[in-house]
Amino acid sequence: MIKRPKILEVLIRSEDPAADQAIASGLPLLGSEEQCRFVELLVTRSREGALEILPELFDRLTPEAQARLVQHTGHLFGALRSTVRSANLQTRLNSLNIIRRSRNPRLAYLAAACVHDGSHHIRGEAAHTLLELTELHCRNYTDTTDLLRDACDGDSALTLPIIQTLRMMHDERQQLVAAIRDTLSHFESHHRPEVLAAAMYLALELEDALFSEGILRRGKLNQAMLEVFTTSPSPRLASFTYIALRYPELRRRIVSVLSNLRDPAFFAEVIRHHWLARDPSIREHLAAIRSLVWLADGFEAAFTLPASVAAMAPQWIASLGLASDQKVRLLQNFLLIDNPAANRAAVWELTRIHTPAGSLALQGAADHDDPAIRRLADLECRHRRRVDSRQVRQVRRNRPDEWCGLLDKSGLNEDFESFWVGFERIPPHLATAGGLHALKFINGFQTQIQVKLIAQHPADRARALKMLIDLGLTERYCKEIFSAANDSVSEVRGLAIRALGRLGDGTSRRILERALSDPDPSVQAATIEALDHIGSPKRAELFQQKTQSASPEVRAAAIAALLRMHVPAAAMALVAMLKDERSEHRSSALSVVEQLNLHAIAPRVAEMAATDPDERVARIAQHLQRRLKRSKSDRAGKINENAGQSPQSINLHGGISL
């Protein structure tokens, strides 16, 4: 034991490669501190024989020595090329461990080579290593480019370092792409889903490899890609999502997964990659996305997205195949948030939606904080009024005036496809007056609607029901609506319930009363509105039970209905809901105040705008406060003009202090 340090000193001073090999072989016998010191010495000398021994012993080194060796992976490239092909299984595993922990994409080709190893264990470790290197590179690539984008503003001295950094990242990415491309070309032999996932992360560079022309190989890859996307849709798959929409064999399943996904991080990344939709072959297929559960809440996208992404979201929403009324509701939420860029993007997209709902939303934007938004909304509203006033009615032979007016005002033709795409553009008063003529003057209208009502895609069934409601044709399709009230999709059931509210017969009442216990809150809320619309004699009793519902949507609908019936207890229920500790309930209560234009509760709204702990609720209250003030001044003006003829309003006071 006394001579050991002297032997080590001799080996350290020796220039013979055998001395380095001897030191390396004895590393497992040393303590952690000595291991770190001799690892540093060996990698500094970089003699090939000793460096090849280090990966062999990696699993027997202390964690500190392992970390020290990984820090110097740059000296081990040659050694790792040899050790990944070692006859010893543990040596190959050690080499992959070093490659994974190095986080160096330039070593991806070695992991790719191990994917073809004879050992199943090695193939699995190599595939995991390749996927981890890809994930790390994608994360670092995004973070670095964001930093460089911020750093290049106003400092020309940083131009050269930025260019060098970008070039280095580009080279690393190309080496990673080359390694994955080679491994993917032999997918039939290894069938590793990790390799496919890594290729999907880099779909922009590997589209040709992922969607190869070979029919058999492409079928296998498509099935495997769908399994990866369905099992764990990572935000890294945003670019793949857009590219996959080009291919019909993937599009339907991709859209189905997106429809039920609720991950805000995934959609944030999808919105960041919306620039890919500039490709016409991608942009035209975004319309296939006709429903998203993530957007069902309405406020989720506006209030949870990062500020930079929220500014891009309105354009992305406008490009989807959502119903125009839903787009309007979503864009209105982007007018509520404290984000000027998102506010302006939202009002700009509203100017592109030429529907009654879009025009109404623009009128509401007239009281926005931003003067630029107020000016744009005002200009667009005036433009639409001028267009309406100058509209020249086309001469149509043997057509009623209300039908001609409907076609002219909405810009539709006498064919089913035109109505199917643009019936939301029909003003409500013209839709109910001229809707019956659609059955007479549009060839095959009745048959086409019946086909849509039983379509496989829920969005088609829902749209058909909404079309019947808007055009006032529900009485002609009673049996189909009764059947739709039992649909497996809650959105379809909710629209069927709305349609039943237009029918109002005994069968409809019985279905509606049963629907009050539907498991979906949105269907219950629609049922309350439908029963209120048809004037069910039991509605006051039924609605009282729902004023304490755990669902804010149901609770708000019940309170609004009771207020319209002038039930005194409804005022107390509304005040309690405005004071509820749950922000979703306070937000829904504010929607009741806006819906019924309740000026009596304006002081409570002002208090919420100033003190509510939830930013979302406070912003809604601020906008509602301005609208109530404007509505009150408009009402005062009408009272002066009409000499005492005031508009109808619900009086909340009833002896209750608000």
N, C-alpha and C positions, 0 to 999 in steps of 0.2 A: 504494500500500500504506500510505503514511503517513496518507492522508486517511480510510481505511476506519473506524478507530475513531470518528472524529468523525461520520461519517455514521450509524454505529450509535447514537451518543449522541443524535443528532437524532431518529432513528426511535423510540428508547426514550421520549424526552420527548414525542413527538407524541401527540395525542389522536385523530388522524385514523385511522379503521379501515384506510385504505390503508397506513399505516405498519406495522400488525401483519401485513398480508398480505405486505408487502415483506420483513419479518423472517422470516416463515414460509417464503417462497419461497427465501430464501438460506440456510436451515439446513443443507442438505447440503454447503455450501461451508465450514462452520465446523468447528472441532475438537470433540472429545467434550465437554470441559468447557464450552465456549461454547454448544454445542447444549443441554446440560442446563439452563444458566442461562436461555436464551431460551425453551425449552419451558416452564419454570416461569413466566416472565413472561407468556407468551401465555395459558396456561390460567388464570392469576390474573386477567388482564383479561377473559377469556371473551368476546371479540368474535367474533361468529358467522362472519364471513368468514374470519378467520385460523384458527379452530378446524376449519373444514372442509378447510383445506389440510393440516393435520397428518396425518390418516389417508392422504391422497394420497402424502405423503412418507415414511410410516412405514418402508417397506422400505429407504429410503436413509439413515436415521438410524443412529447408532452404537448398540450394545447398551445402553449406559448411558442414552442419551437415550430409547430405546424404553422401557426400564424406568421412567424418570421419567414419561413420558407415560402409561403404563399405570396408574401410581399415581394419576393424576388423571382416571381415566376418568369419574368423577362429573360432570366439567365438559363431557364430550364427548357426552352423551346426544343432544342435538339434532343435533350434527354427524354422529354415526354414523347417525341415522335417514336423513340425506340421502346419506351416502357409501355405504351398503350398496346403494343403488339407482343408483349412479354408472354411466355408460356405459363407464367404464374398468375392465377386468377386474382389473388390479393393485390399483386403489383398493378394489374390493369384497373382494379377498383380504386387503388390509391391514386393512380394517374388521373382518373376521371374526377375524383374528389378534389384534387389540386386544380384541375381545369375549371370545375364549377365554382370553387371558392375564389379563383383568380378574377372572375367577372370580366374576362378579356375575350371579346368576340373573335379576335384573331386566332384563338385556339379552337373555334367551333369545328373546324375541319377534322380535328382529331376525335372529337366526340362523335362526329358524323361517321367516321371510319369505324368506331366501336359499335355503331348500330347494326353492323353486319357481323358482329362477333358470334362465335359458335355457342357461347353461353347465354342462356335466356336472361340470367341475372345481369350480365354485362350489358346486354342490349337494352334492358329496362333502365339501368343507371345512365347509359349514354343518351337515351331519349329524354330522360328527365333533365340531364345536364344541358342538352341542346335547347330545350324549352325554357329552362331557367336563364340561360345566356340571352335568349331572345327577349324574354320579359324584361330583364335588366337593361338590355340595350334600348328597347322601346321606351322604358321609363326615363333613362338617362338622355335619350335623344330628345324627348319632349321637354324635359326640364331644362336642358342645355340650350335648345333653340329659343325657349321662352326667355331665358336670362340674356342671351345674345341679342334678342329682339329689343329688350329694354335697354341694354348697354349701348347699342349703336345709335341711340337718339342723341344727336347733337355733339358727338365726340368723334371727329374724323381720325384721331390718333389711334383709335381702337380698330380701324378697318382691317389692317393687315392681320392682327391676332385673331379677329373674328373669322376672316377668310381661312386662315390656317386651321382653326378649330373645326370649322364646317367641313373642310377637306378631309381632316383626320376622321371625323364621324362618318363621312360618306365612304371612305375607304373601309372602315370597320364594318359598316352596314353591307357593303358589297361582298366582303369576305363571308359574313354571316349568311347572306342570301345564297352565295355559291355553295356553301356547305349544306344548307337546307335543301336547295334544289337537287343536289346530287343524292341526298338521302331520300327525298320524295320520289325520285325516279325509280327507286327500288321498293316502293311502298308495298307491292304485292308480296315481297319476300319477308318483310318484318312486321307489317301491320301495327306499327306503334302510333297510337292516337296523339301522343305528345309531339311527335314529329309533324303530324298534320296540323296540330294546333299552332305550332311555331310558324309553319308556312302560312296559315290563315292570318296570323298577326302581321305578316309582311305581304299581304295579298296584293298590294299595289305593284310590287316587284315580281311576284310569283303567280300572277293571274294565269299566264300561259301554262304553267306547270300544274296548277290546281284544276284547271278546266281544259285538260288535254283533249285531243280529238278522238283518241281511241275509245270506242263505244264501251267495251267491257271495262277498261281501266277507269274511264270517267264515271261509269256507274258505281264502281266500288268507292271511288273517292267521294262522290256526291253523298252516298249513304254515310260514309265515315264523317264527312264534314257536318252533315245534319246532326249526327249524334254528338259531336263536339259542341256545336252551337246550342243544341237543345239542353245538354247536360249542364254546361257552365258558360253562359254567354258573358265573357269577360269584356270590359270596356275596350280592351286591345283589339276586339273584333269589329270595331266600328267601321273601318275601311272595308273589311270583308263583307259587312252587311250591305253596303251600297253596291259593291261589285256583284254580289250574289243575286241582286234583284234583276240583273240582265238575263239570268238563265232561268227559263220557265220550270225546269225540274227542281229548282231550289226555291223559287220565289214564294210559292204557296206556303211551304213549311216555315220559311224565314218570317213571312208576314204573320203567320199564326203565333210563332214564339214572341214576336214583338208585341202583338196585341195583348198578351197576358203578362208581359214583363213589367216589373215595378221598380227596377234598379235605377235610381237617379244618376249614379255615376256612369252607367252605361249610356243613358240618353244624353248626358252632358257631352260625352265623347262623340256620340253620333252627331250631335249638333255642331261640334267643332269641325267635323269632317264633312259638313254640308257642302263645302266647295266642290266635292266630287260630283254633286248633282248638276254641275254645269255641263257635264257630258249628257247630251240629249238622250242617249240610250239608257241612262240611269234615271234622268229626271222624269221621263214619261212613266216609269214604273213606280215612282213614289206614290202615285195615285192609288196603287193597290193597297196601301196602308190606310184603311178606312175606319179603324177604331183602335184606340190605345187605352188600356186600363190606367196607365200612368197619368194620363191627362183627364181621367174621369173626375177627379176632385176639382180640377179647374185652377186651383191656386198652387198646386205642387210645382209645376214648371216655373211659374213666375217668382215664387218666393224661396225656392231652394237652390236654383241654379247659381253658379258663380256669376259675378257681375259681367265679366267679358262674354260668357256663354249666353246669358240672358239677352244681351244685345243682338245675338245671332238668331235666337229662338223664333221671333215672329216670322222671319222669312222661311225658316224651316217648317213651321206650322202651316204656313200658307201653301207650301208645296205638297203637303200630304193630301190624301183623298178623303179627308174628314168632311162632314156636312158643313156647309157654309155658316149655318147658325152656330155650330160648335166652334168653328174658327173665330167667329166674332166674339163669343164669350171668352175664349182663351186670350185673344188679343186685348180685350178690355182689362183683363187681369194684369197684363204687362203695362198698362197705363197707371196702375195703382202703385207699383213699386217705386222706390227711390233710386231710379237709374235712368238718367236723361237719355242715354243712348238707346236703351230698350224701349223707353216711352216713345221716342221718335220713330223707331223701327216699327212699333206696333201701329201707330196712327198712319204711317205710310202704307202698311199692308191693308189697313182698313179702307183706304181710298181705292184699293183694287177690288174690293168685294162689293159688287153692285146689287145688293139685295136690300129689302126694307130693314132688316136687322142691322145691316152694315151702316145704312144711313142714320138709323136711330143711335147707334154707337158713336158715330161722328158728331151728332148733335150733343151727346153727353160729354164728348171731349172738349166742348167749347168752354168748360169751366176748369180746365187743367191749369196747374201751376206754371207750366212752361209756355211763354208767349208764342214760341215758334209752333208748338202743337196747336194752340188755340187758333193761330192764324191759318195753318194748313187745314184744320178741320172746318173752319168757317169758309175758306175758299172752296173746298170740295162740296160742302153743303149747298153753297150758292150756285156752283156749277151744275149740280144735279137738279136743282130747282129750275135753272134756265133750260136745261135739256128737256125736262118734263114739259115745260111750258111751250117749247118750240116743236114738240113731237107732232109729226104729221101722221094722221091716221091713214093707213093703206086702204084702198078700196077693195073689198072682197065681196064677191057676189054671193047672194043667198046665205049670208052669215049675220047673226044677231049683233047688235051694237056692243053688248057686254062682252061677247066673245072676241070681237075685233079689238076692243079696248084692252082686254087681257093680253092678247098676243102682242099688241103694239107696245104697251107699257113694259112688258117683261122681255121683249125681244126674242120670243119663241116662235117656232114654226109648227105647222100642223102635222107633226110626226111624234111618235112615242119617245124616241131617243132624245129629242130636243127637250121634251117635258121632263124626262127622267133625269137629265143632267142639270137643268136649270129651273125647276119649279120653285125653288126658294126665292127667285127674283120676282115672283108674282106678288103684287101688293095684296094684303089680306082681304080688303073689301072687294077686290076684283076676283080673287080666287074663289070665294064663296058664291059670288054672283054668276061667274062664268064657268065654274068647274064642271057642272053637269053637261055642258056642251062638249067636253072632251070625249065623253062616251059616244057622241054622235058624229063628231067631225074628225077624230083621229082613228085611222084604220088600225084595228086589232088592239085598241087600248084595253078593253076588258080582259082579253086573253093574256096580254103581256103582264098586266097587273097580277092576275092570278098565278102566273108563272113566278113572278118575283116574290109573291107572298109565301111560296113554298120552296124558295131557292135554298141551296145548300149553305151559302154564306150568310151569317146573321145580319151583316150590314145591309144586304139586299132586302131581307125581310123587313128590317127596321125602316129602311128608306121607303119601301112600298107603303107601309102603314102611315108614315108621316105624310106621304103624298096624298093618300086618301083623306087624312084629317084636314090638310091644308085646302084641298079642293072641295071639301064638303061632300065626299062620296061614300061615307061610312055606311049609310043605309043600304047601299047596293051590294055590300060585301059582308053582311052580318055573320054568315056561317064561318067565313075565313077569319074574321076578327075574334069570334068566340074561340076558335081553335088556337089562334095566336096568343090568347090570354093564358094558355098552358104551355107556352114555348119554354124550352130549357134555358134560353138566354134571357137574362133579366132585362136588358135593354129592349128587346122585342116585346116582352110581357108588359113593360111600362108603357110603350106606345100603344099596345092593344088596349090597355086600361084607359088611356086617354081617348081612344076611339070609342070605347064603350060609353064614356061620359057624353059623347055626342049622340049616341043612340037613345039612351034613357028609357028603354023599355023594361019590363019586369025581369026578363032574363038577364039583362045587363046589370040591373040593381043587385040581383042575387050573386052574380059573379063578382061584382065590386065589393060587396060586403064580405065575401070569403077572402078576397084579395087583401083585405086589411091585415091579415095574419101571414102574408107572404114573407118568406125569409129574407128577401132583399129589401133594404130600407127605401131605395129609389122607387120600387114598385108600390110600396105602402104610401109614399108621398104622392105618387101619381094617382093612387086610388082615392086619397083624401080630396084631391083637387077635382077628380071626376065626380065623386058623390056630391061635392059642393056645387058643381056645375049643373047637375041634373036636379038638385033640390031634394035629395032624399029626406023623408020625414024623420029618419032615425039619426041623421048626421050629427046633430049637436051632442047627443049621448055618446055616439061612437068616437067623436073627435076629442071629447074631454079626456078619455083614457090615454090618448096619444100625446097630450101636452106634457107628459112626464117621460116620454120615450128617451131611450139612450141614444137614439140616432138624431143628430141635429136637423137633418133633412126632414124627417117625419115630424119632429116636434114643431119646426117652423111652419110646415104646411098646415098642421092642425091649428096652430095659433092664428095664422092668417085667415083660415076659413072661419073660425069662431069670431074673429074681429069683423069680418064682412057680415056676419049674422048678428052683430051688436050684442054678443054675449059678454056681460060685465067681467066675468072671471078671466076672459081672454087678456084683458089689459094687465092684470096682475101676473098672468103667466108670461106675457111678453117682457115685463120688467124683470121678473125672476130670471128669464133666459138671458137678458142683457147683462145681468150680474153673475151669471154662471161662471164657475172657475175654469171651465173647459173653453179654450179659445174657439174651437169649431162651433160651439153652441152660440157664443157671442157673435161670431161672424154671420151665422145663419139668422140670428135675431135682427141684425142690421139689414139683412136682405129683406126681411118682412117690413121693416120701417120704410125702406126705399120703395118696395113694391106697392105699399098702400099709401105712400106719401104722408106719413104721420108727423105733421109739424108739431104736435103737442109734446112729442118726446125729443125734440131737437136739443134741449139742454143736456139730456143724458148722452146724446150722441157727441156733443161738444166735449163733455167730460171724458168720454172714451177716447176721442181723438187726441187729447192732451196727456192722458194718464194710463191708457191701457198697456199692460206689460208686453203684449204680443205685437210685434211690429206690423204684422199683416193686418190684424184687427184695427190697429191705430190708423193705418193708411186708408183702410176702407171707410172708417169713421170720418176721416178728414174729407174725403171725396163726397161722402154722403152729406156731411154738414154743408158743403158749398151748394150741393144740388137742392137741399131743403131751403136754403136761403134764396136761391134763384127762383125756385118754385113758389115760395111765399111772396116774393116781390111780383112775380108774374100774376099770381092770384089777386094780389092787391090792385094791380093795374086793371084786371078784368072786372073787378068789383066796381072800380070807379067808372069804367066804360059802360057797364051794364046796369048801373044805378041800383046796386043792392042785390043783383043776381049772382050769388057766389057759387063756385063749383062744389059738388058733393065731396065731403071728406068724412072720415070716420073720427068720431070724437072719443078720445081715450080717457078723458078726465073722469067722469062718472064718480066723482068723490074721491078718487085715488090720487095721492100725492106722487108726482113723478120727479 
